[in-house]
Amino acid sequence: MEHESESASLSVPRPDDPEVSVVVPVGRADALLGVQLRALAGQRFDRRFEVVLACNSADAREQEAIEAATVEAGVGRVVRAWDVRSAAYARNEGAAAARAPVLAFCDGDDIAEPGWLAAIVDALEPGTAIGGHLDEDSLSVPGQENWRPPATPGVLPTFMGHPYLVSANMACWRDDFVATGGFDLSLVRCEDIAFGFALSRLGVELRYCADAVVAYRHREGLRSMLEQHYLYGQGMAQVLARIGLPDGEGGTGAGLSALKPNGQKVDQWSVPQVLRKGALGVGRVVGTAQEKVAARRSGGVR
């Protein structure tokens, strides 16, 4: 297999001077990836763009399958991104290999609507970054409709009152991405929250574009959701303790501020919703305790 960083080109045609680079982290090749690649190939977008697949699997068979998927769909080039097993790492490597001044991000197991790229790029102005709408209905798992609050409830999601971009549907200027340092690999989760906060500190305005729609695929099963939200809770505690909010609150251990409720709006409560909220809370408590212990050991907080 040939990679952009190692050789000239793959067999899939690509623009010589793209205006937009679409970065897609990919951990494995499956039917879902093929669907997303065909969706990206079919974008109603009249400017030059490239699709950069950041391969996050060290398995040679997966690498070959991912390359074959790009050939079949007629879109995409594959770049090496498997030294660290992490979607955040893959996004960073994909952004580093991108050749356009504008970066758009989506995931390999979702489906970008035909007008997604045009809408999110048209909404992007100097000094801004854009978060699109996640359609959680089209690919919903039957019976799980009321398990989670909406990811993009008609506005950008917020954490502790501050907006952020969801990495599955966002766009920004490459220079701004580089200035933030990209996604923080030290966090167990919530690197998109940290990234949004870093943009805000740079003075970048975070905006929501309702017309930039990606059909979003949630994990199946209660256990999977609870494990995921427990890690989200840990990640939230890490963000507050290590980075703090854009207005300066938190940081250096964060203390009790790390346990403040986020105030997500829930339209209809259910048993899975309560369990999800509990898993998130436990994760924040555990994460806060871990951060305080680490800070004491390093001499930060006593």
C-alpha positions in Angstrom: 0.0 0.0 0.0 1.2 3.5 -0.8 0.6 6.5 1.4 0.6 10.2 0.7 3.5 10.7 3.1 5.5 7.9 1.5 4.9 8.1 -2.3 3.4 10.0 -5.1 -0.3 9.2 -5.4 -3.0 6.7 -5.2 -5.1 5.7 -8.3 -8.0 7.9 -7.3 -7.9 11.3 -9.1 -7.7 14.3 -6.8 -7.5 18.0 -7.4 -4.0 19.5 -7.6 -5.0 22.7 -5.7 -8.0 21.9 -3.4 -9.9 24.7 -1.7 -11.3 22.4 1.0 -9.9 19.2 2.6 -12.4 16.9 4.1 -10.7 14.9 6.9 -12.1 11.5 7.8 -10.6 9.3 10.6 -11.0 5.6 9.6 -10.3 2.7 11.9 -11.5 -0.1 9.6 -13.0 -0.7 6.2 -16.6 -1.9 6.2 -19.9 -1.3 4.4 -20.5 1.9 6.4 -17.3 3.5 5.1 -18.3 2.8 1.6 -21.7 4.5 2.1 -20.0 7.6 3.5 -17.4 7.7 0.7 -20.2 7.6 -1.9 -22.0 10.4 0.0 -18.8 12.5 -0.1 -18.3 11.7 -3.8 -21.8 12.9 -4.5 -21.5 16.3 -2.7 -23.2 19.2 -4.5 -20.1 21.4 -4.3 -18.8 23.4 -7.2 -15.3 24.0 -5.8 -12.2 21.8 -5.7 -12.0 19.6 -2.7 -10.2 16.5 -1.5 -11.1 13.8 0.9 -8.3 12.7 3.2 -8.8 9.4 4.9 -6.6 9.1 8.0 -6.0 5.4 8.4 -5.9 4.6 12.1 -5.3 0.8 11.7 -1.9 -0.8 11.7 -3.4 -3.9 10.1 -2.2 -4.2 6.5 -5.4 -5.9 5.4 -7.5 -3.0 6.8 -5.2 -0.5 5.1 -5.6 -2.3 1.7 -9.3 -2.5 2.2 -9.6 1.2 3.0 -7.6 2.1 -0.1 -9.8 -0.2 -2.2 -12.9 1.6 -0.8 -11.6 4.9 -2.0 -11.0 3.4 -5.5 -14.5 2.0 -5.6 -16.1 5.2 -4.5 -13.8 7.3 -6.8 -12.9 9.7 -4.0 -10.3 10.0 -1.3 -6.6 9.5 -0.6 -5.3 7.5 2.3 -2.6 8.9 4.7 -0.8 7.1 7.5 -2.3 7.7 11.0 -1.8 4.5 12.9 1.1 5.2 15.3 -1.4 6.0 18.0 -4.8 4.2 18.2 -7.0 7.2 18.5 -9.6 9.1 16.4 -8.2 12.4 17.7 -4.7 11.4 16.5 -6.1 10.3 13.1 -7.8 13.7 12.7 -4.6 15.5 13.6 -2.6 13.5 11.1 -5.3 13.9 8.5 -5.2 17.7 9.0 -1.4 17.7 8.8 -1.6 16.0 5.4 -4.4 18.2 4.1 -3.5 20.6 1.3 -6.4 23.1 1.5 -6.8 26.3 3.6 -10.2 25.1 4.9 -10.6 21.8 6.8 -13.9 20.0 7.2 -14.4 17.0 9.4 -16.8 14.1 9.4 -16.7 10.4 10.4 -16.5 7.3 8.3 -19.5 5.6 9.7 -21.9 8.5 9.3 -23.6 9.9 6.1 -23.0 13.5 4.9 -26.1 14.9 3.2 -25.5 16.0 -0.4 -25.5 19.7 0.5 -23.4 19.3 3.6 -20.0 20.5 2.3 -21.4 23.5 0.4 -23.4 24.6 3.5 -20.6 24.3 6.0 -18.0 26.0 3.8 -20.4 28.8 2.7 -21.0 29.5 6.4 -17.3 29.8 7.2 -16.0 33.3 7.3 -12.7 34.7 8.4 -12.4 34.5 12.2 -15.1 31.8 12.5 -15.4 28.1 12.8 -18.6 26.2 12.0 -20.4 23.3 13.6 -23.1 21.6 11.6 -26.3 19.7 12.5 -26.2 16.1 13.5 -29.3 14.2 12.3 -29.8 11.6 15.0 -33.1 10.2 13.6 -32.2 8.9 10.2 -29.7 6.2 11.5 -31.3 5.8 14.9 -31.3 2.4 16.6 -35.0 1.3 17.2 -35.9 1.7 20.8 -33.0 4.0 21.7 -34.7 7.3 20.6 -35.0 8.7 24.1 -31.7 7.6 25.5 -29.7 10.8 25.0 -30.3 14.5 24.8 -29.8 15.9 21.2 -26.2 16.4 20.3 -27.0 19.6 18.4 -30.3 20.9 19.7 -30.8 23.6 17.1 -27.6 25.3 18.3 -24.1 24.3 19.1 -23.8 22.0 22.1 -22.3 23.6 25.2 -20.3 22.5 28.2 -20.6 24.6 31.3 -22.3 27.3 29.2 -19.6 27.5 26.6 -20.2 26.3 23.0 -18.0 23.8 21.2 -17.9 22.0 17.9 -18.6 18.3 17.5 -15.7 16.7 15.6 -18.2 14.6 13.5 -19.5 17.7 11.7 -17.3 20.8 11.8 -15.2 23.1 9.6 -12.4 25.6 10.4 -9.5 27.4 8.8 -6.4 25.3 8.7 -4.3 28.1 10.2 -6.6 28.2 13.2 -6.4 24.4 13.6 -2.6 24.6 13.6 -2.7 27.5 16.1 -4.7 25.5 18.6 -2.3 22.5 18.3 -5.2 20.3 17.1 -7.1 17.7 19.2 -5.6 17.0 22.6 -4.4 13.4 22.7 -3.9 13.4 26.5 -7.7 13.4 27.1 -9.6 10.1 27.4 -12.6 11.8 25.7 -14.0 15.3 25.0 -11.1 16.5 22.9 -13.7 18.3 20.7 -14.7 20.3 23.8 -11.1 21.2 24.4 -10.6 22.1 20.8 -13.6 24.4 20.8 -12.4 26.1 23.9 -9.0 26.6 22.3 -10.5 28.2 19.3 -12.5 30.6 21.5 -9.4 31.6 23.4 -7.9 32.5 20.0 -10.8 34.8 19.4 -12.4 32.6 16.8 -16.2 32.8 16.8 -18.0 29.4 16.9 -21.1 29.3 14.8 -23.9 26.8 14.1 -25.1 26.0 10.6 -28.4 24.1 10.5 -28.1 23.4 6.8 -24.8 21.5 7.1 -26.4 18.1 7.9 -24.7 14.8 8.7 -26.7 11.7 9.6 -25.1 10.5 12.9 -24.8 7.0 14.0 -24.9 6.2 17.7 -23.5 3.0 19.3 -25.9 0.2 19.9 -26.8 -1.2 23.3 -27.2 0.2 26.8 -23.8 -1.1 28.1 -21.9 0.6 25.2 -23.7 3.9 25.9 -23.0 3.8 29.6 -19.3 3.0 29.0 -19.1 5.8 26.5 -20.7 8.4 28.8 -18.6 7.3 31.8 -15.5 8.2 29.7 -17.2 11.4 28.6 -17.5 12.3 32.3 -13.8 11.6 32.8 -12.9 13.7 29.8 -15.0 16.6 31.1 -13.2 16.5 34.4 -9.9 16.5 32.6 -10.8 19.4 30.4 -11.8 21.5 33.5 -8.8 20.5 35.6 -6.1 20.8 32.9 -7.4 23.4 30.6 -10.3 25.3 32.2 -13.1 27.2 30.5 -12.6 29.9 28.0 -13.4 32.5 30.6 -10.7 31.3 32.9 -12.7 29.2 35.4 -11.3 25.8 36.3 -7.8 24.7 35.6 -5.1 23.5 38.1 -7.3 20.9 39.7 -10.6 22.6 39.1 -12.0 21.6 42.5 -15.7 21.5 43.0 -16.3 23.4 39.7 -15.5 20.1 37.9 -18.7 18.6 39.4 -21.2 21.4 38.3 -24.0 20.1 36.2 -23.8 20.8 32.5 -27.5 21.6 32.2 -28.3 19.5 29.1 -31.9 19.8 28.1 -33.8 16.5 28.1 -37.2 16.5 26.5 -38.3 13.1 27.7 -36.8 11.2 30.6 -36.4 7.5 30.5 -34.6 4.8 32.5 -31.7 4.7 30.1 -31.5 8.6 30.3 -31.2 8.4 34.1 -28.5 5.6 33.9 -26.7 7.6 31.2 -26.7 10.7 33.5 -25.5 8.6 36.3 -22.6 7.1 34.3 -21.6 10.6 33.2 -21.7 11.8 36.8 -19.6 8.9 38.1 -17.1 9.5 35.4 -16.8 13.2 36.4 -16.3 12.3 40.1 -13.7 9.7 39.3 -12.0 12.0 36.8 -11.9 14.9 39.2 -10.4 12.7 41.9 -7.8 11.4 39.5 -6.8 14.9 38.5 -6.6 16.1 42.1 -4.3 13.2 43.0 -2.1 13.8 39.9 -1.9 17.5 40.7 -0.8 16.9 44.3 1.8 14.4 43.1 3.2 17.0 40.7 3.0 19.8 43.4 0.2 21.7 41.6 -2.5 21.6 44.3 -2.3 20.7 48.0 
